[in-house]
Amino acid sequence: MTTTIIPLSPRKRVEELAAERIAVYQRGYLADEPSAVAALARLRRGAGQKPERLPDLWNLVDTSPLHVRREDARELSETELEHAENALHTALTLWALHQQSRREAGMHQRDGRGKPRGVGAAVRRMMKRDEIDEPLRKRLVRAGTAPDLPTLAQRLRDIVLLLRREQFSLDYALLAGQLYAWQWPDGPDHVRREWGRSFHAWQGEEPSGGQEPGGDEPAGGEQAAAGL
């Protein structure tokens, strides 16, 4: 019997690499390892900046695994590699900004059942239950209508600073995948739909079982997030 290997999509490879990179830095930072503390300080200076302007961060973001041939993934094109590099740089630097001075817990936490950690859910989490905070909602809408990735990074930076203040975590691997998707035609529409679905799905956290996670999972075309 022949086993069919379903190749990983470029987006999933970006999410996988972001999760691996951040997990290492986050563990080290929470353990107060000097190398991790120094890496975080360097990374957070890149939040909202274009990767080509900060070549000193290339070794920290390190996208070399994307250039390695794998049995479970096809070779990426130059355009895919460029989009992946942009997404990883943006996600890692935003995480570093979010984690700054937060030694009690990791600010990157994976989205899961009962614990949504996507962008939409994170913004909704900052609001009182059963109330919509219009200034916060407008920040999310403003990020969603960014005309390009650098502008999106700057607007996400503002949201991340609010999350850091409230000590609410975010799934930065998921965000890296969304930032990758954003750069393709129709990508912003798909990401906005994911954020909108996540925003509306947040109902508070369940200790176990029960509700679906409400994270930024790709939604179907019929679930548009117009107006969030």
MIDO-274971 format. One record per residue (C-alpha): residue number from 1; residue in one letter; x, y, z. Coordinates in nm, 4 decimals, decimal comma, always signed. Layout:
{nr->NUM rest->a px->X py->Y pz->Z}
...
This chain:
{nr->1 rest->m px->+0,0000 py->+0,0000 pz->+0,0000}
{nr->2 rest->t px->+0,1440 py->+0,3340 pz->-0,1056}
{nr->3 rest->t px->+0,1356 py->+0,6185 pz->+0,1449}
{nr->4 rest->t px->+0,0468 py->+0,9521 pz->-0,0096}
{nr->5 rest->i px->+0,2285 py->+1,2485 pz->+0,1392}
{nr->6 rest->i px->+0,0256 py->+1,5673 pz->+0,1305}
{nr->7 rest->p px->+0,2796 py->+1,8494 pz->+0,0943}
{nr->8 rest->l px->+0,2761 py->+2,1298 pz->+0,3476}
{nr->9 rest->s px->+0,1543 py->+2,4574 pz->+0,2048}
{nr->10 rest->p px->+0,3927 py->+2,7549 pz->+0,2122}
{nr->11 rest->r px->+0,1678 py->+2,9197 pz->+0,4701}
{nr->12 rest->k px->+0,1867 py->+2,6164 pz->+0,6994}
{nr->13 rest->r px->+0,5649 py->+2,6099 pz->+0,6635}
{nr->14 rest->v px->+0,5771 py->+2,9751 pz->+0,7691}
{nr->15 rest->e px->+0,3571 py->+2,9028 pz->+1,0712}
{nr->16 rest->e px->+0,5685 py->+2,6005 pz->+1,1642}
{nr->17 rest->l px->+0,8947 py->+2,7946 pz->+1,1457}
{nr->18 rest->a px->+0,7542 py->+3,0909 pz->+1,3397}
{nr->19 rest->a px->+0,6378 py->+2,8569 pz->+1,6162}
{nr->20 rest->e px->+0,9815 py->+2,6913 pz->+1,6355}
{nr->21 rest->r px->+1,1769 py->+3,0171 pz->+1,6414}
{nr->22 rest->i px->+0,9575 py->+3,1913 pz->+1,8990}
{nr->23 rest->a px->+0,9382 py->+2,8868 pz->+2,1259}
{nr->24 rest->v px->+1,3166 py->+2,8854 pz->+2,1633}
{nr->25 rest->y px->+1,3456 py->+3,2587 pz->+2,2337}
{nr->26 rest->q px->+1,0453 py->+3,2598 pz->+2,4669}
{nr->27 rest->r px->+1,1715 py->+2,9709 pz->+2,6785}
{nr->28 rest->g px->+1,5093 py->+3,1388 pz->+2,7091}
{nr->29 rest->y px->+1,3634 py->+3,4776 pz->+2,7928}
{nr->30 rest->l px->+1,1374 py->+3,3390 pz->+3,0655}
{nr->31 rest->a px->+1,4379 py->+3,1542 pz->+3,2087}
{nr->32 rest->d px->+1,6357 py->+3,4815 pz->+3,2004}
{nr->33 rest->e px->+1,9030 py->+3,3420 pz->+2,9705}
{nr->34 rest->p px->+2,1316 py->+3,6304 pz->+2,8633}
{nr->35 rest->s px->+2,1397 py->+3,5265 pz->+2,4975}
{nr->36 rest->a px->+1,7600 py->+3,5145 pz->+2,4738}
{nr->37 rest->v px->+1,7203 py->+3,8455 pz->+2,6573}
{nr->38 rest->a px->+1,9658 py->+4,0062 pz->+2,4141}
{nr->39 rest->a px->+1,7907 py->+3,8496 pz->+2,1136}
{nr->40 rest->l px->+1,4538 py->+3,9833 pz->+2,2255}
{nr->41 rest->a px->+1,5982 py->+4,3326 pz->+2,2705}
{nr->42 rest->r px->+1,7327 py->+4,3249 pz->+1,9156}
{nr->43 rest->l px->+1,4152 py->+4,1811 pz->+1,7674}
{nr->44 rest->r px->+1,1774 py->+4,4312 pz->+1,9238}
{nr->45 rest->r px->+1,3656 py->+4,7194 pz->+1,7608}
{nr->46 rest->g px->+1,2498 py->+4,5785 pz->+1,4298}
{nr->47 rest->a px->+0,8768 py->+4,5947 pz->+1,5112}
{nr->48 rest->g px->+0,7040 py->+4,7872 pz->+1,2341}
{nr->49 rest->q px->+1,0228 py->+4,8079 pz->+1,0242}
{nr->50 rest->k px->+1,0947 py->+4,6479 pz->+0,6874}
{nr->51 rest->p px->+1,3292 py->+4,3465 pz->+0,7088}
{nr->52 rest->e px->+1,5639 py->+4,4812 pz->+0,4414}
{nr->53 rest->r px->+1,6374 py->+4,7799 pz->+0,6641}
{nr->54 rest->l px->+1,7578 py->+4,5592 pz->+0,9500}
{nr->55 rest->p px->+2,0096 py->+4,3071 pz->+0,8161}
{nr->56 rest->d px->+2,1454 py->+4,2572 pz->+1,1692}
{nr->57 rest->l px->+1,8252 py->+4,0642 pz->+1,2484}
{nr->58 rest->w px->+1,8622 py->+3,8116 pz->+0,9677}
{nr->59 rest->n px->+2,0423 py->+3,5605 pz->+1,1881}
{nr->60 rest->l px->+1,7680 py->+3,5868 pz->+1,4524}
{nr->61 rest->v px->+1,4751 py->+3,5452 pz->+1,2156}
{nr->62 rest->d px->+1,6738 py->+3,2830 pz->+1,0148}
{nr->63 rest->t px->+1,4602 py->+3,1575 pz->+0,7273}
{nr->64 rest->s px->+1,7199 py->+2,9029 pz->+0,6116}
{nr->65 rest->p px->+1,4869 py->+2,6013 pz->+0,6732}
{nr->66 rest->l px->+1,2617 py->+2,7345 pz->+0,3959}
{nr->67 rest->h px->+1,5453 py->+2,6854 pz->+0,1474}
{nr->68 rest->v px->+1,5991 py->+2,3193 pz->+0,2416}
{nr->69 rest->r px->+1,4380 py->+2,0514 pz->+0,0267}
{nr->70 rest->r px->+1,1839 py->+1,8400 pz->+0,2169}
{nr->71 rest->e px->+0,9904 py->+1,5282 pz->+0,1252}
{nr->72 rest->d px->+0,6718 py->+1,6768 pz->+0,2672}
{nr->73 rest->a px->+0,6963 py->+2,0165 pz->+0,0955}
{nr->74 rest->r px->+0,7760 py->+2,1484 pz->-0,2510}
{nr->75 rest->e px->+1,0475 py->+2,3994 pz->-0,3249}
{nr->76 rest->l px->+0,9344 py->+2,7583 pz->-0,2739}
{nr->77 rest->s px->+0,9529 py->+3,0183 pz->-0,5497}
{nr->78 rest->e px->+1,1434 py->+3,3441 pz->-0,5070}
{nr->79 rest->t px->+0,8173 py->+3,5325 pz->-0,4526}
{nr->80 rest->e px->+0,7009 py->+3,2812 pz->-0,1918}
{nr->81 rest->l px->+1,0336 py->+3,3073 pz->-0,0119}
{nr->82 rest->e px->+1,0148 py->+3,6866 pz->-0,0095}
{nr->83 rest->h px->+0,6618 py->+3,6819 pz->+0,1304}
{nr->84 rest->a px->+0,7658 py->+3,4241 pz->+0,3916}
{nr->85 rest->e px->+1,0648 py->+3,6327 pz->+0,5002}
{nr->86 rest->n px->+0,8455 py->+3,9423 pz->+0,5356}
{nr->87 rest->a px->+0,5869 py->+3,7507 pz->+0,7382}
{nr->88 rest->l px->+0,8383 py->+3,5893 pz->+0,9721}
{nr->89 rest->h px->+1,0242 py->+3,9140 pz->+1,0346}
{nr->90 rest->t px->+0,7008 py->+4,0952 pz->+1,1167}
{nr->91 rest->a px->+0,5638 py->+3,8217 pz->+1,3428}
{nr->92 rest->l px->+0,8859 py->+3,7682 pz->+1,5399}
{nr->93 rest->t px->+0,9503 py->+4,1382 pz->+1,5960}
{nr->94 rest->l px->+0,5932 py->+4,2006 pz->+1,7083}
{nr->95 rest->w px->+0,6177 py->+3,9068 pz->+1,9492}
{nr->96 rest->a px->+0,9409 py->+4,0507 pz->+2,0928}
{nr->97 rest->l px->+0,7678 py->+4,3838 pz->+2,1512}
{nr->98 rest->h px->+0,4747 py->+4,2034 pz->+2,3154}
{nr->99 rest->q px->+0,7001 py->+3,9925 pz->+2,5390}
{nr->100 rest->q px->+0,9115 py->+4,2852 pz->+2,6588}
{nr->101 rest->s px->+0,9240 py->+4,3026 pz->+3,0417}
{nr->102 rest->r px->+0,6707 py->+4,0165 pz->+3,0711}
{nr->103 rest->r px->+0,8601 py->+3,7504 pz->+3,2653}
{nr->104 rest->e px->+0,5646 py->+3,5749 pz->+3,4257}
{nr->105 rest->a px->+0,4250 py->+3,4122 pz->+3,1101}
{nr->106 rest->g px->+0,4861 py->+3,3719 pz->+2,7397}
{nr->107 rest->m px->+0,2972 py->+3,6185 pz->+2,5257}
{nr->108 rest->h px->+0,3004 py->+3,3712 pz->+2,2375}
{nr->109 rest->q px->+0,0481 py->+3,0974 pz->+2,3058}
{nr->110 rest->r px->-0,1036 py->+2,8690 pz->+2,0493}
{nr->111 rest->d px->-0,4670 py->+2,8970 pz->+1,9592}
{nr->112 rest->g px->-0,6637 py->+2,6020 pz->+2,0952}
{nr->113 rest->r px->-0,9982 py->+2,4676 pz->+2,2072}
{nr->114 rest->g px->-1,1468 py->+2,7042 pz->+2,4636}
{nr->115 rest->k px->-0,8442 py->+2,9350 pz->+2,4423}
{nr->116 rest->p px->-0,8629 py->+3,1436 pz->+2,1251}
{nr->117 rest->r px->-0,5442 py->+3,3378 pz->+2,0583}
{nr->118 rest->g px->-0,6023 py->+3,4917 pz->+1,7144}
{nr->119 rest->v px->-0,5954 py->+3,8653 pz->+1,6415}
{nr->120 rest->g px->-0,9730 py->+3,9066 pz->+1,6323}
{nr->121 rest->a px->-1,0251 py->+3,7128 pz->+1,9554}
{nr->122 rest->a px->-0,7419 py->+3,9029 pz->+2,1249}
{nr->123 rest->v px->-0,9039 py->+4,2377 pz->+2,0483}
{nr->124 rest->r px->-1,2452 py->+4,1117 pz->+2,1607}
{nr->125 rest->r px->-1,0872 py->+3,9790 pz->+2,4791}
{nr->126 rest->m px->-0,9838 py->+4,3318 pz->+2,5773}
{nr->127 rest->m px->-1,3501 py->+4,4372 pz->+2,5780}
{nr->128 rest->k px->-1,5999 py->+4,3834 pz->+2,8560}
{nr->129 rest->r px->-1,8237 py->+4,0835 pz->+2,8085}
{nr->130 rest->d px->-2,1393 py->+4,1686 pz->+2,6093}
{nr->131 rest->e px->-2,0042 py->+4,5152 pz->+2,5243}
{nr->132 rest->i px->-1,8314 py->+4,6400 pz->+2,2119}
{nr->133 rest->d px->-1,5580 py->+4,8944 pz->+2,2720}
{nr->134 rest->e px->-1,5777 py->+5,1082 pz->+1,9573}
{nr->135 rest->p px->-1,2235 py->+5,2532 pz->+1,9746}
{nr->136 rest->l px->-1,0824 py->+4,9013 pz->+2,0045}
{nr->137 rest->r px->-1,3048 py->+4,7664 pz->+1,7286}
{nr->138 rest->k px->-1,1949 py->+5,0515 pz->+1,5030}
{nr->139 rest->r px->-0,8295 py->+4,9665 pz->+1,5667}
{nr->140 rest->l px->-0,8963 py->+4,6162 pz->+1,4383}
{nr->141 rest->v px->-1,0877 py->+4,7479 pz->+1,1376}
{nr->142 rest->r px->-0,8091 py->+4,9970 pz->+1,0663}
{nr->143 rest->a px->-0,5501 py->+4,7190 pz->+1,0736}
{nr->144 rest->g px->-0,7693 py->+4,5121 pz->+0,8443}
{nr->145 rest->t px->-0,7892 py->+4,7900 pz->+0,5877}
{nr->146 rest->a px->-0,4131 py->+4,8560 pz->+0,5747}
{nr->147 rest->p px->-0,3067 py->+4,9161 pz->+0,2116}
{nr->148 rest->d px->+0,0188 py->+4,7210 pz->+0,2405}
{nr->149 rest->l px->+0,2225 py->+4,5038 pz->+0,4745}
{nr->150 rest->p px->+0,4395 py->+4,7820 pz->+0,6269}
{nr->151 rest->t px->+0,1253 py->+4,9777 pz->+0,7178}
{nr->152 rest->l px->-0,0356 py->+4,6625 pz->+0,8546}
{nr->153 rest->a px->+0,2725 py->+4,5972 pz->+1,0692}
{nr->154 rest->q px->+0,2528 py->+4,9474 pz->+1,2160}
{nr->155 rest->r px->-0,1171 py->+4,9134 pz->+1,2950}
{nr->156 rest->l px->-0,0681 py->+4,5700 pz->+1,4487}
{nr->157 rest->r px->+0,2090 py->+4,7212 pz->+1,6579}
{nr->158 rest->d px->-0,0471 py->+4,9529 pz->+1,8195}
{nr->159 rest->i px->-0,2716 py->+4,6552 pz->+1,9009}
{nr->160 rest->v px->+0,0215 py->+4,4546 pz->+2,0385}
{nr->161 rest->l px->+0,1115 py->+4,7365 pz->+2,2777}
{nr->162 rest->l px->-0,2425 py->+4,7262 pz->+2,4158}
{nr->163 rest->l px->-0,2246 py->+4,3471 pz->+2,4522}
{nr->164 rest->r px->+0,1064 py->+4,3799 pz->+2,6353}
{nr->165 rest->r px->-0,0485 py->+4,6277 pz->+2,8780}
{nr->166 rest->e px->-0,3371 py->+4,3879 pz->+2,9468}
{nr->167 rest->q px->-0,1013 py->+4,0858 pz->+2,9521}
{nr->168 rest->f px->-0,3112 py->+3,9007 pz->+2,6937}
{nr->169 rest->s px->-0,1292 py->+3,6570 pz->+2,4673}
{nr->170 rest->l px->-0,1478 py->+3,6021 pz->+2,0921}
{nr->171 rest->d px->-0,0720 py->+3,3129 pz->+1,8578}
{nr->172 rest->y px->+0,2197 py->+3,4543 pz->+1,6611}
{nr->173 rest->a px->+0,2602 py->+3,1420 pz->+1,4483}
{nr->174 rest->l px->-0,0967 py->+3,1868 pz->+1,3270}
{nr->175 rest->l px->-0,0284 py->+3,5566 pz->+1,2728}
{nr->176 rest->a px->+0,2832 py->+3,4745 pz->+1,0682}
{nr->177 rest->g px->+0,0706 py->+3,2577 pz->+0,8401}
{nr->178 rest->q px->-0,1823 py->+3,5363 pz->+0,8001}
{nr->179 rest->l px->+0,0892 py->+3,7884 pz->+0,7225}
{nr->180 rest->y px->+0,2153 py->+3,5516 pz->+0,4547}
{nr->181 rest->a px->-0,1337 py->+3,5168 pz->+0,3070}
{nr->182 rest->w px->-0,1896 py->+3,8944 pz->+0,3205}
{nr->183 rest->q px->+0,0722 py->+3,9577 pz->+0,0543}
{nr->184 rest->w px->-0,1072 py->+3,7651 pz->-0,2207}
{nr->185 rest->p px->-0,3957 py->+3,8838 pz->-0,4413}
{nr->186 rest->d px->-0,7193 py->+3,8509 pz->-0,2430}
{nr->187 rest->g px->-0,5070 py->+3,7694 pz->+0,0633}
{nr->188 rest->p px->-0,6229 py->+4,0700 pz->+0,2686}
{nr->189 rest->d px->-0,9856 py->+3,9680 pz->+0,2132}
{nr->190 rest->h px->-0,9182 py->+3,6165 pz->+0,3394}
{nr->191 rest->v px->-0,7293 py->+3,7409 pz->+0,6452}
{nr->192 rest->r px->-0,9980 py->+3,9963 pz->+0,7301}
{nr->193 rest->r px->-1,2514 py->+3,7149 pz->+0,7124}
{nr->194 rest->e px->-1,0433 py->+3,5081 pz->+0,9546}
{nr->195 rest->w px->-1,0084 py->+3,8015 pz->+1,1944}
{nr->196 rest->g px->-1,3809 py->+3,8723 pz->+1,1792}
{nr->197 rest->r px->-1,4696 py->+3,5117 pz->+1,2478}
{nr->198 rest->s px->-1,2291 py->+3,5085 pz->+1,5408}
{nr->199 rest->f px->-1,3661 py->+3,8357 pz->+1,6800}
{nr->200 rest->h px->-1,7232 py->+3,7071 pz->+1,6807}
{nr->201 rest->a px->-1,6287 py->+3,3625 pz->+1,8129}
{nr->202 rest->w px->-1,4768 py->+3,4921 pz->+2,1369}
{nr->203 rest->q px->-1,7111 py->+3,4020 pz->+2,4221}
{nr->204 rest->g px->-1,4646 py->+3,3850 pz->+2,7066}
{nr->205 rest->e px->-1,2465 py->+3,0870 pz->+2,7897}
{nr->206 rest->e px->-1,3711 py->+2,7455 pz->+2,8914}
{nr->207 rest->p px->-1,1602 py->+2,5430 pz->+3,1345}
{nr->208 rest->s px->-1,2065 py->+2,2327 pz->+2,9191}
{nr->209 rest->g px->-1,4020 py->+2,0948 pz->+2,6251}
{nr->210 rest->g px->-1,7194 py->+2,2690 pz->+2,5192}
{nr->211 rest->q px->-1,6805 py->+2,5388 pz->+2,2612}
{nr->212 rest->e px->-1,4718 py->+2,5540 pz->+1,9521}
{nr->213 rest->p px->-1,1533 py->+2,7583 pz->+1,9887}
{nr->214 rest->g px->-1,2697 py->+3,0626 pz->+1,7934}
{nr->215 rest->g px->-0,9185 py->+3,1272 pz->+1,6632}
{nr->216 rest->d px->-0,8332 py->+3,2744 pz->+1,3268}
{nr->217 rest->e px->-0,8905 py->+2,9566 pz->+1,1308}
{nr->218 rest->p px->-0,9593 py->+3,0045 pz->+0,7600}
{nr->219 rest->a px->-1,3278 py->+3,0648 pz->+0,7140}
{nr->220 rest->g px->-1,5446 py->+2,9800 pz->+0,4162}
{nr->221 rest->g px->-1,6262 py->+3,2403 pz->+0,1537}
{nr->222 rest->e px->-1,9785 py->+3,2820 pz->+0,2888}
{nr->223 rest->q px->-1,8526 py->+3,4023 pz->+0,6280}
{nr->224 rest->a px->-1,7438 py->+3,7531 pz->+0,5332}
{nr->225 rest->a px->-1,6391 py->+3,9784 pz->+0,8192}
{nr->226 rest->a px->-1,7764 py->+4,3028 pz->+0,6827}
{nr->227 rest->g px->-1,7949 py->+4,5593 pz->+0,9631}
{nr->228 rest->l px->-1,6472 py->+4,3063 pz->+1,2099}
